[in-house]
Every structure is written in structure tokens, then in C-alpha cells.
Amino acid sequence: MRRLAMLSLVVRDYDEAIDFYTRVMRFELVEDTPLSPTKRWVVVSTGDGAALLLARAATPEQQAAIGKQSGGRVFLFLHTDDLDGDVAHLRAHGVRFAEDMPRDEAYGRVIVFHDLYGNKWDLIEPQKNTKS
């Protein structure tokens, strides 16, 4: 069996990224292990098995990729069962949204927001299955 376990996200600074993803995005800090004086293994997760490895940019090329890993497209997709509550929480923490209001799509309600570095996320409340 195989599954995608983790995605690397290039960040400017470990501690500011940990603060944003745990306090604002409400992920849990799974691991923060020093690997060298300048490198750490930092993993955050929503608790459902998927995780982000927060990788501090170490070269000018990596620094240029911060917030642009997807070329300006939506990069990450976060499901929720309380879209309105999560939107209110993110707005209260100064998160910038690309849209004023959530919109209805065939797959559910969605709104696009930007993380600390400008990466675009879809916050999605999946459509509830109406089958019994």
C-alpha cells in the first residue's frame, strides 16, 4: 500500500511558519527536530494523516520560490466541516482572502485564501452526501 504522506512547503523562517500553521491554521506540530545548526525537520498536520514539512529556504533559488511553488495557482486544499467558522477564525487572524465570500461548486462550498507566504489555498466544505 502506498499513500502520499507529506508535502514540502518552502518557508522563510521555521518559527514564524510554526506559529502561523499552528495558531492561525490550527494544525498540530508533529515534529521539530534539529538536523544541523541551520536546518530542522519541522512537520505540521491537521491530524488526519496528511502533513506539511516546513522547509526553510536555504538558497536564493529557494527563497525566490517562497509563496510561488505553484506558479500562482491554488496550491493546497483544506477540507472543513465548518467553513463559516474557519473563515471567521482566519479573518480574525488577518488572513487575506482572494474572494469576498465563499462560493458554491459541485463539490461543495469553497473560498480561496493566502497563507503567510502568499500560497493560495482552497478551503472547502465538501458537499454532504445525500444518500442514506
C-alpha positions as semicolon CSV with decimal commas, in nm:
position;residue;x (nm);y (nm);z (nm)
1;M;0,000;0,000;0,000
2;R;0,120;0,350;-0,082
3;R;-0,009;0,692;0,012
4;L;0,109;1,046;-0,017
5;A;0,219;1,127;0,336
6;M;0,381;1,468;0,325
7;L;0,435;1,771;0,108
8;S;0,732;2,005;0,144
9;L;0,643;2,373;0,176
10;V;0,925;2,625;0,139
11;V;0,910;2,886;0,416
12;R;1,112;3,193;0,515
13;D;1,160;3,106;0,881
14;Y;1,084;2,796;1,087
15;D;0,942;2,970;1,393
16;E;0,714;3,214;1,208
17;A;0,586;2,924;0,996
18;I;0,521;2,709;1,303
19;D;0,333;2,998;1,463
20;F;0,117;3,059;1,155
21;Y;0,035;2,696;1,081
22;T;-0,038;2,602;1,443
23;R;-0,202;2,918;1,578
24;V;-0,376;3,056;1,270
25;M;-0,435;2,742;1,062
26;R;-0,484;2,526;1,375
27;F;-0,257;2,246;1,258
28;E;-0,068;2,047;1,520
29;L;0,309;2,049;1,545
30;V;0,405;1,685;1,492
31;E;0,783;1,718;1,495
32;D;1,053;1,983;1,531
33;T;1,391;1,811;1,523
34;P;1,724;1,995;1,475
35;L;1,929;1,838;1,195
36;S;2,216;2,089;1,196
37;P;2,277;2,437;1,337
38;T;2,070;2,581;1,047
39;K;1,834;2,301;0,945
40;R;1,533;2,147;1,121
41;W;1,282;1,875;1,038
42;V;0,952;2,055;1,107
43;V;0,624;1,875;1,040
44;V;0,271;2,007;1,095
45;S;-0,052;1,821;1,032
46;T;-0,428;1,851;1,052
47;G;-0,424;1,518;1,236
48;D;-0,575;1,311;0,954
49;G;-0,251;1,161;0,823
50;A;-0,154;1,428;0,570
51;A;0,131;1,656;0,672
52;L;0,339;1,952;0,563
53;L;0,716;1,956;0,601
54;L;0,805;2,320;0,663
55;A;1,137;2,357;0,479
56;R;1,329;2,680;0,540
57;A;1,465;2,830;0,219
58;A;1,843;2,797;0,223
59;T;1,943;2,931;-0,120
60;P;1,844;3,234;-0,329
61;E;1,657;2,999;-0,567
62;Q;1,458;2,852;-0,279
63;Q;1,390;3,199;-0,135
64;A;1,251;3,306;-0,474
65;A;1,008;3,010;-0,461
66;I;0,851;3,110;-0,128
67;G;0,481;3,161;-0,189
68;K;0,517;3,073;-0,557
69;Q;0,558;2,696;-0,554
70;S;0,251;2,651;-0,774
71;G;0,310;2,934;-1,018
72;G;0,021;3,139;-0,881
73;R;-0,242;2,863;-0,888
74;V;-0,422;2,724;-0,587
75;F;-0,162;2,500;-0,429
76;L;-0,316;2,331;-0,128
77;F;-0,667;2,212;-0,044
78;L;-0,802;2,204;0,310
79;H;-1,134;2,034;0,385
80;T;-1,350;2,151;0,674
81;D;-1,688;2,069;0,821
82;D;-1,732;2,432;0,937
83;L;-1,643;2,666;0,653
84;D;-1,811;2,971;0,809
85;G;-1,637;2,917;1,143
86;D;-1,298;2,863;0,982
87;V;-1,337;3,170;0,760
88;A;-1,423;3,379;1,066
89;H;-1,121;3,241;1,255
90;L;-0,884;3,308;0,963
91;R;-1,021;3,660;0,909
92;A;-0,980;3,733;1,283
93;H;-0,612;3,643;1,242
94;G;-0,562;3,876;0,945
95;V;-0,555;3,612;0,674
96;R;-0,603;3,758;0,326
97;F;-0,876;3,609;0,109
98;A;-0,883;3,613;-0,272
99;E;-1,263;3,622;-0,264
100;D;-1,510;3,818;-0,053
101;M;-1,747;3,529;0,012
102;P;-1,749;3,150;-0,020
103;R;-1,899;3,019;-0,342
104;D;-2,095;2,704;-0,418
105;E;-1,937;2,449;-0,651
106;A;-2,046;2,097;-0,747
107;Y;-1,803;1,956;-0,490
108;G;-1,906;2,189;-0,205
109;R;-1,861;2,541;-0,067
110;V;-1,518;2,693;-0,124
111;I;-1,318;3,009;-0,068
112;V;-0,960;3,086;-0,168
113;F;-0,719;3,236;0,085
114;H;-0,348;3,315;0,103
115;D;-0,121;3,172;0,369
116;L;0,157;3,365;0,545
117;Y;0,375;3,345;0,234
118;G;0,114;3,408;-0,034
119;N;0,046;3,046;-0,132
120;K;-0,315;3,004;-0,243
121;W;-0,532;2,753;-0,057
122;D;-0,883;2,630;-0,125
123;L;-1,081;2,599;0,198
124;I;-1,354;2,352;0,109
125;E;-1,661;2,230;0,292
126;P;-1,738;1,923;0,081
127;Q;-2,092;1,871;-0,034
128;K;-2,269;1,640;0,204
129;N;-2,367;1,304;0,063
130;T;-2,744;1,297;0,044
131;K;-2,764;0,919;0,001
132;S;-2,881;0,721;0,303
